[in-house]
Amino acid sequence: MRHPLAFHIRLQTMLKDEMGATMVEYSLMVAFIAMVAVAANATLGTNLNAKFESFAGLFP
């Protein structure tokens, strides 16, 4: 049987590891940036389309 202290030390080491937390933070940042890009693209696309249509209306 393994020593309980060895298990405790290993558990503390795993809990101190912040690699998983960093990955979650980066994933949330990427998701937020993607949402902002999609919203900006939708808004900009609509506005740009309206500008092109008004410009195209100037020429017969």
VENWO-V102644 format. One line per field, one symbol per residue. phi: phi as a letter, one per 20 degrees, with the letter a starting at -180 (. if undefined). Layout:
BEGIN
phi->???
END
This chain:
BEGIN
phi->.ffffffffffffffffdffffffffffffffffffffffffffffffffffffffffdf
END
